[in-house]
Amino acid sequence: MDIREFQAYAALFMTIFLVGILYWYIVYLYRSEKKGEKDYEKLSNLALDDEIDSKTINSSSVASSEKKEQKK
């Protein structure tokens, strides 16, 4: 087995590995959106609606996040 054959197998393995990671990430995003954990459509509108006086995406306040930290 020379170096070129090893490089070919390594490139094939890395391609398969990275495609697997990509599919896992797509499934993760789909499941988290279906569960209602995050709404990626609202987050994608952030780039389009970039005004200083635009409405915030998350309506949670600093006080509620501090309460969550204290419960931990």
CYANA upper distance limits for C-alpha pairs under 8 A (distance plus 0.5 A):
  1 MET  CA      5 GLU  CA      6.75
  1 MET  CA      6 PHE  CA      7.40
  2 ASP  CA      6 PHE  CA      7.00
  3 ILE  CA      7 GLN  CA      6.59
  4 ARG  CA      8 ALA  CA      6.68
  5 GLU  CA      9 TYR  CA      6.84
  6 PHE  CA     10 ALA  CA      6.60
  7 GLN  CA     11 ALA  CA      6.53
  8 ALA  CA     12 LEU  CA      6.68
  9 TYR  CA     13 PHE  CA      6.57
 10 ALA  CA     14 MET  CA      6.59
 11 ALA  CA     15 THR  CA      6.59
 12 LEU  CA     16 ILE  CA      6.75
 13 PHE  CA     17 PHE  CA      6.52
 14 MET  CA     18 LEU  CA      6.49
 15 THR  CA     19 VAL  CA      6.63
 16 ILE  CA     20 GLY  CA      6.68
 17 PHE  CA     21 ILE  CA      6.86
 18 LEU  CA     22 LEU  CA      6.66
 19 VAL  CA     23 TYR  CA      6.75
 20 GLY  CA     24 TRP  CA      6.66
 21 ILE  CA     25 TYR  CA      6.67
 22 LEU  CA     26 ILE  CA      6.79
 23 TYR  CA     27 VAL  CA      6.74
 24 TRP  CA     28 TYR  CA      6.60
 25 TYR  CA     29 LEU  CA      6.68
 26 ILE  CA     30 TYR  CA      6.70
 27 VAL  CA     31 ARG  CA      6.56
 28 TYR  CA     32 SER  CA      6.62
 29 LEU  CA     33 GLU  CA      6.68
 30 TYR  CA     34 LYS  CA      6.73
 31 ARG  CA     35 LYS  CA      6.64
 32 SER  CA     36 GLY  CA      6.79
 32 SER  CA     37 GLU  CA      5.92
 32 SER  CA     38 LYS  CA      6.82
 33 GLU  CA     37 GLU  CA      6.51
 33 GLU  CA     38 LYS  CA      5.91
 33 GLU  CA     39 ASP  CA      6.30
 33 GLU  CA     40 TYR  CA      7.51
 39 ASP  CA     43 LEU  CA      7.18
 40 TYR  CA     44 SER  CA      6.51
 41 GLU  CA     45 ASN  CA      6.94
 42 LYS  CA     46 LEU  CA      7.33
 42 LYS  CA     57 ILE  CA      7.52
 43 LEU  CA     47 ALA  CA      8.39
 43 LEU  CA     57 ILE  CA      7.81
 44 SER  CA     48 LEU  CA      8.09
 45 ASN  CA     49 ASP  CA      6.56
 46 LEU  CA     50 ASP  CA      6.76
 46 LEU  CA     57 ILE  CA      8.37
 49 ASP  CA     54 SER  CA      7.45
 50 ASP  CA     54 SER  CA      7.48
 60 SER  CA     64 SER  CA      7.02
 60 SER  CA     65 SER  CA      7.97
 61 SER  CA     65 SER  CA      7.23
 62 VAL  CA     66 GLU  CA      6.78
 63 ALA  CA     67 LYS  CA      6.85
 64 SER  CA     68 LYS  CA      6.94
 65 SER  CA     69 GLU  CA      6.90
 66 GLU  CA     70 GLN  CA      6.79
 67 LYS  CA     71 LYS  CA      6.86
 68 LYS  CA     72 LYS  CA      7.24
